[in-house]
Amino acid sequence: MKKQKTVSIKAKLLGVIIPVVIAIVVVLVVVAYQISAGIIKKYSQNLLQSSVENQASQIEAWLNENLASFQMAKTTIENLKPDDEELKTILDSYYGYNSNYPDGLYVADSAGQLITASESTKKESDVTNSTWYKEGLSRVNMAVGSAYQNADGVDVISASGILNDGSDKVRVISADMTLDRIAIIVNSFIEMNDAEAFLVDKTSGVILANRDSSLISQTLGAEGQSHFYQLTAEKVADKDYNFVTLDGNMTVFQEVEGTNWLLVSYIPTSIVLSDLTQLRNIMIVISVICIALLCVLIERVTHVVIKPVKEMTRVIAAMTSGDFTVSIKTKGNDEIAVMSHSVEKFIVSMKQMISEMGNVSGKLKNQADSSKGVSGEMSSAAGIQSQSMSELNATVDQLSVSVNEIAENATQLAGVAADTKSDSDMVESKMQETVAVSEKGRKDMERVGEALSNIEVSIHNLEEAVNKVGTASGEIVQIIKLIGDIADETNLLSLNASIEAARAGEAGRGFAVVAAEIGTLAKNSADSVAHITELITEINTLVEDAVRQAGNSAQDISGSAELIHTAVDTFDTIFKNIQETSTLIGNVVDKINQVDQVATNVAAISEEQAASSDEILATSESMLQQAKNISKNSDQVEQEADNLAVSADQLADQVKQFRI
């Protein structure tokens, strides 16, 4: 089987933890940068908005200041209702009065007449079609109008309004204000460094003030302008004055109250985030250094944590292959140390149990060999008994024939005693033969009795050996029960380790591997316990069969012993009768006259002997059958002893798989 490639827990942990740490650091840097950028952008937006509001307020204040002066002059003229000369004098008083409107005030009527200060250079070729005149016709009070270029090509804005001086002509009073002051406010009063602003007329889209003087008086978004100005023009056209980022520029809009002007202030986002970008680069360098240090630290910590786990894995793998010569060094008092202590105790317990199992299997093998020897001896004795009983059966059969012949002869002797004196010699010879046969039968019965005694002793030895086997089986059962308990405890330990590994999450996968190895060991131990239990059950069955067969043999031998004792008594009786018959036959020659009476007695005795012979023959046949049964049972006991020896060898082979 191809060996499965293994990956160390350390590599797995480093393969998970280091990318996670790198991802966390990267995410932290990105999130910190994004949050910081958001905060800075928000701060910049607020600062830019505050700056543009301040600029708008200054423009409004500047305009209101000038409009107040214009309105006061307009009110004065309307109250005085001067003629043209007086009006001119009043206009002269405002000439050069304020640098914001150096040409002072001027008045135009519907006839196209333009009245200015004496020193004014103000000129208009078509007064009634001028921008300021048309705008003034629509206003009662002085108000700022659109910017335009005067006759001298200077960009100005006019504040104009209808003048009610009591004349019969429609007149408009106006004053031209240069955009220089507005340009200063727009270009200089910016609270943010590197920020820029420009002022645009919402209605016409004309740029009123800009740091780039070439763009002043151009229409916003005109051809040749940057993409930013084109995008701004779209926003102005849509009247969308909310904060927005246009072409990489943070842009805010602020309407100037009392005018159609829109102040636009912007700053490039790259400038706002320049310091943050530098900080981000520094954070990236620091993060790389921290990641490197964390990787080294994690590798060292993982090495220290995983080292005892690797050692425990090596020990458990060795135990799984049956090697219990290994040992494990335990340090600390954490969960791994507890597991190491438990494994160490398990190794000691397994060594002790395997050693005891080896000793028990050796004892069982010796007892099986002893049982086999006893069974062989019992089988040999049973064979001898069977042979002796066969010979005894033949002797009894011959004795029965002899007794029958004696009975016949005695009967004939009673009838023809007078005529058969010569037959008395034959009778005497037959009686001598009968004595010899009886003597032989008695000796055979004595040998059968001795054989039965030997068999009885062998059966007692077999019973002791079988009892020892039963005792050894009981000890093995206790050991197997202890092994089963230890396997259950090991399985419980594996379950607890799996639970602790699940609680530890990713860091606990190493514990999960150890728990799986312990579970495998527990399963192998449980399988061995199950197999050994089957062997012990088979051995117990064989022992019970042996005990039963030995009991049957003992009963048969006990019955045979009783029959043999009966046969011996019968043989003694026969022997005595034969001796008495021999004595009587010896006296036949001397006492032929008493032949009738003797013949009658001999006939009676012969009949009794015939009956005894039949009884001995039946007893002999029964003993022969019992001897065959003993021989058969002895063979079965020997076979069971062989099976017991094989089982003992199998148990020894199972034990030899473990190295202690």
C-alpha positions in Angstrom: 0.0 0.0 0.0 1.4 3.4 -1.0 2.3 5.5 2.0 0.2 8.5 2.4 2.1 11.8 2.3 1.8 13.7 5.6 1.9 17.4 6.2 3.2 18.6 9.6 0.8 20.5 11.9 3.5 23.2 12.1 3.4 23.8 8.3 -0.4 23.8 8.4 -0.5 26.4 11.2 2.1 28.6 9.6 0.3 28.2 6.3 -2.9 29.5 7.9 -1.6 32.0 10.6 1.0 33.8 8.5 -1.4 34.6 5.6 -4.1 35.6 8.1 -1.6 37.9 9.9 -0.5 39.4 6.6 -4.1 39.9 5.6 -5.0 41.5 8.9 -2.0 43.9 8.8 -2.8 44.8 5.2 -6.5 45.3 6.1 -5.5 47.4 9.1 -3.2 49.6 6.9 -5.8 49.9 4.2 -8.6 50.6 6.7 -6.4 53.1 8.7 -5.5 54.8 5.4 -9.1 54.9 4.3 -10.4 56.2 7.6 -7.6 58.7 7.9 -8.2 59.8 4.3 -11.9 60.2 5.1 -11.2 62.2 8.2 -8.7 64.4 6.3 -11.0 64.8 3.4 -13.8 65.8 5.8 -11.6 68.2 7.6 -10.3 69.6 4.3 -13.9 69.9 3.1 -14.9 71.8 6.2 -11.8 74.0 6.1 -12.4 74.7 2.4 -16.0 75.4 3.0 -15.1 77.7 5.9 -12.6 79.5 3.7 -15.0 80.0 0.8 -17.7 81.2 3.2 -15.2 83.7 4.7 -14.2 84.9 1.2 -17.9 85.3 0.2 -18.5 87.2 3.4 -15.7 89.6 2.6 -16.9 90.1 -0.9 -20.4 90.7 0.4 -19.0 93.2 3.0 -17.0 95.0 0.3 -20.0 95.2 -2.0 -22.3 96.3 0.8 -19.9 99.0 1.8 -19.7 100.4 -1.7 -23.4 100.0 -2.4 -24.2 101.9 0.8 -22.0 104.8 -0.4 -23.7 104.6 -3.8 -27.1 104.5 -2.2 -26.3 107.5 0.0 -25.2 109.5 -3.0 -28.3 108.5 -4.9 -30.6 109.5 -2.0 -28.8 112.8 -1.7 -29.2 113.6 -5.4 -32.9 112.6 -5.3 -33.5 114.8 -2.2 -31.7 117.8 -3.7 -33.2 117.4 -7.2 -30.3 119.4 -8.7 -30.0 120.7 -12.2 -27.3 119.4 -14.6 -24.7 121.8 -13.4 -25.4 121.0 -9.7 -25.5 117.3 -10.6 -22.1 117.6 -12.2 -20.7 119.3 -9.1 -22.0 116.5 -6.9 -20.4 113.9 -9.3 -17.1 115.8 -9.1 -17.1 115.4 -5.3 -17.2 111.6 -5.7 -14.4 111.5 -8.3 -11.3 109.9 -6.8 -13.1 109.7 -3.5 -12.6 105.9 -3.2 -10.1 103.7 -5.0 -12.7 101.0 -5.5 -14.6 103.3 -7.9 -11.9 105.9 -9.0 -14.1 107.4 -11.8 -16.8 108.1 -9.2 -20.4 108.2 -10.1 -22.0 109.0 -13.5 -25.6 109.5 -14.7 -27.2 108.7 -18.1 -30.6 109.4 -19.4 -32.9 108.0 -21.9 -31.8 110.6 -24.5 -28.3 109.0 -24.4 -26.7 111.8 -22.5 -23.9 110.8 -20.1 -23.1 113.1 -17.2 -19.8 112.4 -15.5 -17.3 114.1 -13.2 -15.2 116.8 -14.9 -12.0 114.8 -14.7 -13.7 111.4 -15.5 -12.5 109.6 -18.6 -15.7 107.6 -18.7 -17.0 107.3 -22.3 -19.9 105.4 -23.8 -20.7 105.4 -27.5 -24.2 104.0 -27.0 -25.3 104.6 -23.5 -28.8 103.3 -23.7 -27.6 99.9 -25.0 -24.9 99.5 -22.4 -25.1 96.7 -19.8 -25.1 98.9 -16.7 -27.9 101.2 -18.1 -30.2 98.3 -19.0 -29.6 96.7 -15.6 -30.2 100.0 -13.8 -33.6 100.5 -15.4 -34.8 97.4 -13.6 -33.7 98.6 -10.1 -35.0 101.2 -7.7 -32.1 100.8 -5.3 -28.4 100.5 -6.2 -27.4 97.0 -7.0 -24.4 95.2 -8.6 -24.8 94.1 -12.1 -22.8 91.9 -14.5 -19.1 92.3 -15.2 -18.1 93.7 -18.5 -15.2 95.4 -20.1 -15.4 99.2 -20.4 -14.3 101.3 -23.3 -10.7 101.1 -22.0 -10.8 97.3 -22.0 -10.8 97.1 -18.2 -12.9 94.5 -16.5 -15.4 96.2 -14.2 -18.7 95.7 -12.6 -21.3 98.3 -12.3 -23.7 99.2 -9.5 -26.7 101.0 -11.0 -30.2 102.0 -10.3 -33.0 104.4 -11.5 -32.4 108.0 -10.4 -35.5 109.9 -9.5 -34.1 113.5 -9.5 -37.3 115.2 -10.5 -36.3 115.7 -14.2 -38.6 114.7 -17.0 -36.1 112.2 -18.3 -35.5 108.6 -17.2 -32.1 108.6 -15.6 -29.8 105.9 -14.3 -27.1 106.5 -11.8 -24.1 104.1 -11.9 -20.6 103.6 -10.7 -17.9 101.3 -12.1 -15.9 99.2 -9.6 -12.7 97.5 -10.6 -12.4 93.7 -9.9 -9.0 94.1 -8.4 -10.2 94.1 -4.8 -12.4 91.1 -5.5 -9.5 89.4 -7.2 -7.4 90.0 -4.1 -10.1 88.5 -1.9 -10.6 85.5 -4.2 -6.9 84.8 -4.6 -5.5 85.8 -1.3 -8.0 85.2 1.5 -7.8 81.4 1.3 -7.3 79.6 4.6 -5.8 76.4 3.0 -2.4 76.2 1.6 -2.3 75.3 -2.1 -6.0 75.9 -2.5 -7.3 78.1 -5.3 -10.6 79.9 -6.0 -12.3 81.8 -8.7 -15.5 83.9 -9.0 -18.0 83.2 -11.7 -21.3 84.8 -12.7 -24.0 82.2 -12.4 -26.2 83.8 -15.1 -23.7 84.4 -17.8 -21.0 81.9 -16.7 -18.3 84.6 -17.0 -15.3 84.2 -14.8 -15.0 87.4 -12.7 -11.9 86.7 -10.8 -9.2 84.0 -11.1 -5.5 83.6 -10.3 -4.9 83.0 -14.0 -5.8 86.5 -15.3 -6.1 85.1 -18.8 -9.3 83.3 -17.8 -11.0 86.4 -16.5 -14.0 87.4 -18.6 -14.0 84.0 -20.3 -17.0 81.9 -20.2 -16.6 79.0 -17.7 -16.0 75.7 -19.6 -15.0 77.4 -22.8 -12.9 75.5 -25.3 -9.2 75.4 -24.3 -10.0 75.3 -20.6 -9.0 72.4 -18.4 -11.3 69.4 -17.8 -11.9 70.6 -14.3 -13.4 73.9 -15.6 -15.6 72.0 -18.0 -16.9 69.8 -15.2 -17.4 72.9 -13.0 -19.4 74.5 -15.8 -21.7 71.5 -15.9 -22.3 71.7 -12.1 -23.0 75.4 -12.4 -25.4 74.8 -15.3 -27.2 72.2 -13.3 -27.2 74.5 -10.3 -25.7 71.8 -8.2 -23.6 73.6 -5.6 -22.9 70.7 -3.2 -19.4 69.5 -2.3 -17.9 67.3 -5.0 -14.6 66.0 -6.2 -14.0 67.0 -9.8 -11.1 65.8 -11.8 -9.2 64.9 -8.6 -10.0 68.3 -7.0 -12.1 68.7 -3.8 -14.5 71.5 -4.8 -16.9 73.6 -2.8 -19.4 76.3 -4.1 -20.6 79.4 -2.3 -23.1 81.9 -3.6 -22.4 85.5 -2.9 -25.5 87.0 -1.3 -27.1 89.9 -3.1 -25.4 89.0 -6.4 -25.5 86.4 -9.2 -22.0 85.5 -8.3 -20.7 82.0 -7.4 -17.4 81.5 -5.6 -15.7 78.3 -6.4 -12.8 77.0 -4.2 -10.9 73.8 -4.9 -7.7 72.0 -3.9 -6.2 68.8 -5.5 -6.9 65.7 -3.4 -3.4 64.5 -3.9 -2.1 67.6 -2.1 -4.6 67.1 0.8 -3.5 63.4 1.1 0.2 64.0 0.4 1.2 63.7 4.0 -1.2 60.8 4.5 0.3 59.1 1.5 3.8 59.5 3.0 2.4 58.2 6.3 0.9 55.3 4.4 4.2 54.4 2.8 5.9 54.6 6.2 3.1 52.3 7.6 3.6 49.9 4.8 7.4 49.7 5.6 6.6 49.3 9.3 4.0 46.7 8.5 6.4 44.7 6.4 8.9 44.7 9.3 6.2 43.8 11.8 5.0 41.0 9.5 8.5 39.6 9.3 9.0 39.8 13.0 5.5 38.2 13.6 6.4 35.4 11.2 9.6 34.7 13.1 7.7 34.9 16.4 4.8 32.7 15.2 7.3 30.2 13.8 9.1 30.0 17.1 5.9 29.8 19.2 4.5 27.2 16.8 7.6 25.2 17.1 7.5 25.2 20.9 3.8 24.3 20.9 3.9 21.6 18.3 7.1 19.9 19.5 5.4 17.8 22.2 2.5 17.1 19.8 5.0 15.7 17.2 6.7 13.6 19.9 3.3 12.3 21.1 2.3 11.5 17.4 5.6 9.6 17.0 4.9 7.6 20.1 1.3 6.9 19.2 2.3 5.8 15.7 4.8 3.4 17.1 2.2 2.0 19.5 -0.3 1.6 16.6 2.3 -0.6 14.9 2.6 -2.7 18.1 5.9 -1.1 19.5 5.5 -0.4 23.2 9.2 0.0 23.8 8.9 3.7 23.1 8.7 6.4 25.9 7.5 10.0 26.1 9.0 12.8 28.1 6.4 15.1 29.7 6.9 18.7 30.8 4.4 21.3 32.0 0.8 20.9 33.2 -1.2 21.9 30.2 -3.6 19.8 28.1 -0.8 18.3 26.0 1.1 17.4 29.2 -2.1 15.7 30.6 -2.4 13.8 27.3 1.3 12.8 27.5 0.9 11.6 31.1 -2.1 9.5 30.0 -0.3 8.0 27.1 2.7 7.2 29.3 0.4 5.5 31.8 -1.2 3.6 28.9 2.2 2.4 27.7 3.1 1.1 31.2 -0.3 -0.6 31.5 -0.1 -2.2 28.1 3.4 -3.5 28.7 2.2 -5.1 31.9 -0.9 -6.6 30.3 1.0 -7.8 27.2 3.6 -9.4 29.5 0.9 -11.1 31.5 -0.9 -12.2 28.4 2.4 -13.7 27.1 2.8 -15.6 30.4 -0.8 -16.8 30.3 -0.5 -17.9 26.7 2.7 -19.9 27.6 0.9 -21.5 30.5 -2.1 -22.3 28.3 0.2 -23.8 25.7 1.9 -26.0 28.4 -1.4 -27.0 29.8 -2.7 -27.8 26.3 0.4 -30.0 25.7 -0.1 -31.6 29.1 -3.8 -32.3 28.3 -2.7 -33.7 24.9 -0.2 -36.0 26.7 -2.9 -37.1 29.2 -5.3 -37.7 26.4 -2.7 -39.8 24.5 -2.1 -41.8 27.6 -5.8 -42.2 28.2 -6.3 -43.2 24.6 -3.4 -45.8 24.8 -4.9 -47.1 28.1 -8.3 -47.3 26.5 -6.8 -49.2 23.5 -5.2 -51.6 25.9 -8.5 -52.0 27.8 -10.3 -52.6 24.5 -7.7 -55.2 23.5 -8.0 -56.9 27.0 -11.7 -56.8 26.9 -11.6 -58.4 23.4 -9.4 -61.1 24.7 -11.6 -61.5 27.8 -14.6 -61.7 25.6 -12.9 -64.5 23.6 -12.0 -66.2 26.8 -15.5 -65.9 28.2 -16.9 -67.2 24.9 -14.5 -70.2 25.1 -15.4 -70.7 28.7 -19.1 -70.6 27.9 -18.5 -73.3 25.2 -16.5 -75.4 27.7 -19.2 -75.0 30.3 -21.9 -76.0 27.8 -19.8 -79.0 26.8 -19.4 -79.9 30.5 -23.1 -79.6 31.0 -23.8 -81.9 28.0 -21.2 -84.3 29.1 -22.6 -84.3 32.6 -26.0 -85.0 31.3 -24.8 -87.8 29.1 -22.8 -89.0 32.1 -25.9 -89.2 34.1 -27.5 -91.5 31.5 -24.5 -93.6 30.5 -22.3 -93.5 33.5 -21.9 -97.2 33.5 -21.0 -97.4 29.8 -18.7 -94.4 29.7 -16.0 -94.8 32.4 -13.4 -94.2 29.8 -15.1 -90.8 29.2 -14.2 -89.8 32.7 -10.6 -89.4 31.6 -11.9 -87.0 28.9 -14.0 -85.2 31.5 -11.0 -84.9 33.8 -8.9 -83.5 30.9 -11.7 -81.0 30.0 -11.9 -80.0 33.7 -8.1 -79.4 33.7 -8.5 -77.3 30.6 -11.4 -75.4 32.2 -9.3 -74.7 35.3 -6.5 -73.3 33.1 -9.0 -71.2 31.2 -10.6 -70.0 34.4 -7.2 -69.1 35.8 -6.4 -67.2 32.6 -9.7 -65.4 32.7 -9.1 -64.4 36.3 -5.7 -63.0 35.5 -7.1 -61.1 32.4 -9.8 -59.6 34.7 -7.1 -58.5 37.1 -5.2 -56.8 34.2 -8.4 -55.1 33.1 -8.9 -53.9 36.7 -5.3 -52.4 36.7 -6.0 -50.8 33.3 -9.2 -49.3 34.5 -7.3 -48.0 37.6 -4.7 -46.3 35.3 -7.5 -44.9 33.2 -9.2 -43.5 36.3 -5.9 -41.9 37.4 -5.4 -40.4 33.8 -8.9 -39.0 33.9 -8.3 -37.4 37.2 -5.1 -35.9 35.8 -7.1 -34.7 32.8 -9.7 -33.2 35.0 -7.0 -31.3 36.9 -5.4 -30.1 33.7 -8.8 -29.0 32.3 -9.5 -27.2 35.6 -6.2 -25.4 35.3 -7.1 -24.4 31.7 -10.4 -23.1 33.0 -8.6 -21.1 35.7 -6.2 -19.7 33.1 -9.2 -18.8 30.9 -10.7 -16.9 33.8 -7.5 -15.0 34.3 -7.4 -14.2 30.6 -11.0 -13.0 30.8 -10.1 -10.6 33.6 -7.1 -9.3 31.7 -9.3 -8.8 28.6 -11.8 -7.0 30.7 -9.1 -4.7 31.9 -7.9 -4.1 28.4 -11.5 -3.3 27.3 -11.7 -0.8 30.2 -8.5 0.8 29.2 -9.7 1.0 25.6 -12.9 2.7 26.8 -10.8 5.1 28.8 -8.6 5.7 25.8 -11.7 6.3 23.6 -13.0 8.7 26.2 -9.7 10.5 26.3 -9.8 10.7 22.5 -13.3 12.2 22.7 -12.2 14.8 25.3 -9.2 15.7 23.2 -11.5 16.1 20.1 -13.8 18.4 22.1 -10.8 20.5 23.3 -9.5 20.6 19.8 -12.9 21.8 18.5 -12.9 24.5 21.2 -9.4 25.6 20.2 -10.4 26.1 16.6 -7.6 26.3 14.0 -4.9 26.2 16.7 -6.4 23.0 17.9 -6.0 20.9 14.7 -2.9 19.4 16.1 -4.8 18.1 19.1 -7.4 16.8 16.7 -4.7 14.7 14.9 -3.5 13.4 18.2 -7.0 12.6 19.3 -7.6 10.7 16.0 -4.4 8.7 16.5 -5.5 7.8 20.1 -8.9 6.9 18.7 -7.2 4.6 16.2 -5.2 3.0 18.9 -8.3 2.6 21.1 -10.1 1.0 18.1 -7.1 -1.4 17.4 -7.0 -2.3 21.1 -10.8 -2.9 21.1 -10.4 -5.1 17.9 -7.7 -7.1 19.6 -9.8 -7.5 22.7 -12.7 -8.7 20.6 -10.5 -11.2 18.7 -8.9 -12.5 22.0 -12.4 -12.7 23.5 -13.5 -14.9 20.6 -10.4 -17.1 21.2 -11.1 -17.4 24.9 -14.7 -18.2 24.2 -13.6 -21.0 21.8 -11.1 -22.2 24.5 -13.9 -22.2 27.2 -16.1 -24.2 24.8 -13.2 -26.7 24.2 -12.6 -26.9 28.0 -16.3 -27.5 28.6 -16.3 -30.3 26.0 -13.2 -31.8 27.5 -14.7 -31.7 31.0 -17.9 -33.2 29.7 -16.0 -36.0 27.8 -13.8 -36.6 30.9 -16.9 -36.8 33.0 -18.5 -39.3 30.6 -15.3 -41.3 30.5 -15.2 -41.3 34.3 -18.7 -42.5 34.5 -18.0 -45.2 31.9 -14.9 -46.2 33.7 -16.8 -46.3 37.0 -19.4 -48.6 35.4 -16.7 -50.7 33.9 -15.0 -51.0 37.2 -18.2 -52.2 38.8 -18.7 -54.7 36.0 -15.1 -55.9 36.3 -15.5 -56.4 40.1 -18.7 -58.3 39.4 -16.8 -60.4 36.7 -13.9 -61.0 39.1 -16.4 -62.3 41.7 -18.1 -64.4 39.1 -14.7 -65.8 38.0 -13.9 -66.6 41.6 -17.1 -68.4 41.8 -16.5 -70.2 38.5 -13.0 -71.0 39.6 -14.2 -72.5 42.9 -16.9 -74.4 41.1 -14.4 -75.7 38.6 -12.1 -76.8 41.4 -15.0 -78.5 43.0 -15.9 -80.2 39.7 -12.3 -81.2 39.2 -12.4 -82.8 42.7 -15.6 -84.6 41.9 -14.3 -85.7 38.5 -11.2 -87.1 40.3 -13.4 -89.1 42.5 -15.4 -90.4 39.6 -13.0 -93.2 39.0 -13.1 -94.2 42.6 -16.8 -93.6 43.1 -18.3 -94.8 39.9 -21.1 -96.3 41.9 -22.1 -92.8 42.9 -22.0 -91.5 39.3 -25.7 -91.0 39.1 -25.8 -88.8 42.1 -22.6 -87.0 41.1 -23.8 -86.7 37.5 -27.0 -85.1 38.8 -25.0 -82.7 40.8 -22.6 -82.0 37.9 -25.6 -81.3 35.7 -27.0 -78.8 38.2 -23.6 -77.2 38.6 -23.1 -77.1 34.8 -26.5 -75.4 34.4 -25.4 -72.8 37.0 -22.1 -72.4 35.3 -23.8 -72.0 31.9 -26.0 -69.2 33.3 -22.9 -67.6 34.9 -21.0 -67.9 31.6 -23.9 -66.1 29.8 -23.8 -63.4 32.4 -20.0 -63.0 32.1 -20.3 -63.0 28.3 -22.9 -60.2 28.5 -20.8 -58.3 31.0 -17.7 -58.8 28.8 -19.6 -57.4 25.7 -20.8 -54.4 27.7 -17.2 -53.8 29.0 -15.9 -54.1 25.4 -18.4 -51.5 24.2 -17.5 -49.2 27.1 -13.8 -49.6 26.3 -14.5 -48.6 22.7 -16.4 -45.5 24.0 -13.5 -44.7 26.3 -11.1 -45.0 23.3 -13.4 -42.8 21.2 -13.7 -40.2 24.0 -10.0 -40.2 24.5 -9.5 -39.5 20.8 -11.9 -36.6 21.0 -10.2 -35.3 24.2 -6.9 -35.5 22.3 -8.4 -33.6 19.3 -9.8 -31.0 21.6 -6.3 -30.7 23.3 -4.8 -30.2 19.8 -7.4 -27.4 19.1 -6.6 -25.9 22.5 -2.9 -25.9 21.6 -3.6 -24.2 18.3 -5.7 -21.6 20.1 -2.9 -21.1 22.6 -0.4 -20.6 19.6 -2.8 -18.1 18.0 -3.0 -16.2 21.3 0.8 -16.2 21.6 1.1 -15.0 18.0 -1.3 -12.1 18.8 0.8 -11.2 21.9 4.1 -11.4 19.9 2.8 -8.6 17.6 3.5 -6.2 20.5 7.0 -5.3 21.4 7.6 -4.4 25.1 
